[in-house]
């Protein structure tokens, strides 16, 4: 195993706005950046292209795109032939929830962190303006951090991991403002669950609606090209 250092951070970079801002915060915190994206055979690859752009823009020392075929399990509109809902953000957990996705992704990031000698893992979850996914809540982040301590050699030897969720209590408008403060080009990111053949955000899925509303409430221009007005 590489010597332990606190100067390295693993950042989960999906290609979305939240993960871009979270990874940028890792860099601002003084970490050398290792970016991890998961190609889980989701509905489209546009977000992985965005992830590559973001990792390059942030100067990641490595960007690993790890293949993991979650379509073999299905159970989500992102991993099965289920229509993406476009009727507006509701109160129930939507079918775009991918079963245990953040648990799976953080577990993979944890494996790389221990191998690389990193102790900080950055993930762009937030629990205010989101679709109600259970694995975005503060309780989940705290629980996984405890799990990481119990599940790893580093943890049991007194070198615990920190699960950094710097956007945890931000609204989408706050995240848009944070992107601007960090000097990020939000247009590099991708949020839509169901992009058009022309490469536009659909404008009607939950993710598009939350993204658009965030820019409106932040009072900042939205660089996103939508097929329909959210």
N, C-alpha and C positions, 0 to 999 in steps of 0.2 A: 504493500500500500504506500502511496505517496505520503511524505511527511505532512502532518496536520498544519494547516494554515487557515487563519481567519480571513485572509485577503481574497479567497475565492468564494464565489457564490454560484449556485445553480439556479437559473431562472427558467421557469416554464414559460415558453413563448408560443402561444397558439396562433398568433397573427392578428388577434383582436386588439382593440384599443386598451382594454384593461391590462392585458399581459404586457403590452408595450410600455405602458406607464410604470408598471411594477418592475420590469427589468431595468428601466431607466433609473428608478429609485435605487436599485441595487448598485448601479454604477455610481450614482451620486453619493451613496453611502461609502464609497471608496473601495468597493470590491472589484476584483478581476472577474469577468463575466464568462460563464459557460452557459450556453443557451440550449435548452432541450425542447424539441417539438415532437409530438406523437402523431404519426400517420396511422390513424386508427380505422382507415378505410371509410371515413366519413363521406357524406353525400357529395362533397366537392373538394378539390385540391387548392382552390383559390386562397384559402387561409394559410396553407403551407407556403405558398409563394410569398404571401405577406410576411410570414414568420421569417423567411430567408432575408427579405429586405430589411426587416427590423433588426435582426441579429447583426447584419452587416453594418447598418447605420449606427448601432450601439457599440460596435467594435468588439463583439464577442470573440474570445480567443478560439473557441470552438462552437460550432452549431451542429448538434446531433439531431437528425430526424430519424426517430426510431419507429420501425414498422410494427404494428400491432393490430391485427384484424378483428375489431370488435363487431363487425358485421356477422361474424360466426355466432355471436350471441344474440344480436338484434335487440329488441326491446325499446327502441327509441326511433323517433322520426329522423334522426341523424345517422342511424346505422341499419335501418330497415326500410322497406317500401311502404312507408306511412307518410301521409301528407303533412307537411309543415303547417301548423295552424297560423291563420292570418287574420283572426277576428279581433285582435287586441290582447293586451296583457291581462290575464285573469288572476283569480285568487288561488287556484289549484296548481299543483306541480304539473307543468305541461308535458306533452309527449316528446318534446325536444330534450328532456332530461335523459342523459345516457347513464344507465345503471352503474353506480360506484365510480364514475369517471375520475373525479379528483382524487379519490383514494388510490386508484390504479396509477394515475399520473404521478402523484406525490411519492408513491412507493418506488417507481422507476427513478425519479429524481433523487430519492434517498440513496438508492443503490449507487448511482453515479457520484453523489456527494461523498459517500464513505470511501469509494475507490479513489477519488480525486483529492481527498483531504479537506474537502469543504465542510463547513458546519452551518452555513446559511442557505436556506432554500426559499426562493421568492415565488409567490403565486398571486395572480391578480384577481382574487375573489373579492366580492363585496356583497354586503347583506342589506343594502338599502334599496337602490333601484336595480333590481334583478328579477329573474323569472321564478324565484321561489325554490331554487334547487337546494336540497338539504346539505349538500357538500360545499356550500358557500358560507355557511354560518360560522360565527366565532367558536361555537362549541365543537364543531368539527375540526377546526384548525388546532385548537388546544388539545383535543383528543389525539390527533395525529402526532403532534409534537411529543406527547407522552408515549405513544406507541413507538416512535422512532428511538426514544431513549431505551425502551425495553427490548427492541428487536435487533439492535446492532451491537457489534463488538465495541465500536467507539462509545456508544451510549453506556454500556455496562462498565466501561473503563473510566467513566467520569468525564467524557467529552461529548456532551449533549449537542443535539442539533436544534437549530432555531428555525421554525417555520414562519417566515416573514410574509405577512399579508398587509402591505402598507395601504391598501385601498379599502380595507375591511369596513370601515365606517363612513366611507365617502358615498355621496350620491353620484349619479352619472354626470351631473353638471360639475360637481367637484372634480371628477376625474378629467373631464374636458379641460377645466381650468388648470389642473396639474400638468396635463400634457403641454399646455401653452407655456406654463412657467418653466418647464424643463426644456423648452425650445424644440419640442418634437413636432414632426409633420404627421398630424393625425391621418392625413390622406394615405399614408403608407399602410395603415391598418385595415383589417377587414372584419366585419361583424355579421353579415347576412347569413342566415341559415339556408337560404334557397335562391342563390344568385341566378340572374337571367342568362340566357345563351349569349347575350351581348356583353356580359361581364359587369352588369350593374347590380347594386343592392336592390332587392325586391321592393323594399320600402314598407312592407306590410307584416313581416314576421315580428315576433316579440323583440328580437335583438335589434332589428332596424328601428323599431318604434322607440326603444329605450335610447339608442344612439342618437337619433334625431332629436328627441326631447332633451337630451343632455346638452346638446349644442344650443338649442333654443333657450333653455333655462340659464345656461352659462353666458348667454349674450355674445357668443363668438361664432364666426362664420363656419359653416359645415362644409368641408371639402368633399363630402360623400356624394356620389352620383346614384340617385334612386330612380328606379323604373316607375314607381308610383309614390305620390307624396304621402309620407307617414302621417 
